Every structure is written in structure tokens, then in C-alpha cells.
Amino acid sequence: QVQLVESGGGLVQAGGSLRLSCVVSGRTFSNYGMAWFRQAPGKEREFTTSISASGASYYADSVKGRFTISRDNAKNTVYLQLNSLKPEDTAVYYCASVSGRIVFGKRRATDYDYWGQGTQVTVSS
């Protein structure tokens, strides 16, 4: 059974930083692309960043230059470093796994087949 477990969320002031982690079990982590989405209250779940099995990364314009995705295949973990946080970054952040190595062009929630439970990030002004 594939499981994704996020951690690292919290309350931070605008301009601050957080690092989110997502540990994956139940599949050979190194063979799959991963992504981070977020969902604010009353809004649809939106793509923020993804990383392929080979390490190629892609970003939404809203987070480019502030967020960094990385992966550690030895630890079955994908990370999201959030810097220069803004109040509009407040959301529940979800990690997701795609059914393959490639994430290029895959920015819809329906492109991903496994999801974590989410971790809350709150940015105060």
C-alpha cells in the first residue's frame, strides 16, 4: 500500500521560511515523479512544483524563485523549501506521486495517483 506522509508545516511570519518533507512508502520511490500542490480555503487545489525521477524540476510562476523542490532517494523523501513566504502562500500543502518517472506537463491534480494527508502552512502579515 502506497503511503505519503507530509510534515514540517506551521505558522511563520511573512518573509520567513519553512521546509516541508514527504516520506513515501509502498513503492520504489526513485522510479516516480513527485509534486507539491496547495489548497487555500475556498479555492481549488493548485500546482506549485514537481520533480521528475531524474531530478528535473518545474515551478508555478507564483512560487518560482522562492520555493525549491528536492528529493533524497535514499530516504524516500521529497522536500519543499519555502522562502520569502507571503500571506497568500497560506494553504494546506500536499505532496503527490505520479504513476511514472516524468512530470513535465503534469500540473493537474488528476495527473497524480497518490496523495498525502496535507500539512498546514500559515503565513502571518
Rosetta blueprint (number, residue, H / E / L):
1 Q L
2 V L
3 Q E
4 L E
5 V E
6 E E
7 S E
8 G L
9 G L
10 G E
11 L E
12 V E
13 Q E
14 A L
15 G L
16 G L
17 S L
18 L E
19 R E
20 L E
21 S E
22 C E
23 V E
24 V E
25 S E
26 G L
27 R L
28 T L
29 F H
30 S H
31 N H
32 Y L
33 G L
34 M E
35 A E
36 W E
37 F E
38 R E
39 Q E
40 A L
41 P L
42 G L
43 K L
44 E L
45 R L
46 E E
47 F E
48 T E
49 T E
50 S E
51 I E
52 S L
53 A L
54 S L
55 G L
56 A L
57 S E
58 Y E
59 Y E
60 A L
61 D L
62 S L
63 V L
64 K L
65 G L
66 R L
67 F E
68 T E
69 I E
70 S E
71 R E
72 D E
73 N H
74 A H
75 K H
76 N L
77 T E
78 V E
79 Y E
80 L E
81 Q E
82 L E
83 N L
84 S L
85 L L
86 K L
87 P H
88 E H
89 D H
90 T L
91 A E
92 V E
93 Y E
94 Y E
95 C E
96 A E
97 S E
98 V E
99 S L
100 G L
101 R L
102 I L
103 V L
104 F L
105 G L
106 K L
107 R L
108 R L
109 A H
110 T H
111 D H
112 Y E
113 D E
114 Y E
115 W E
116 G L
117 Q L
118 G L
119 T E
120 Q E
121 V E
122 T E
123 V E
124 S E
125 S L
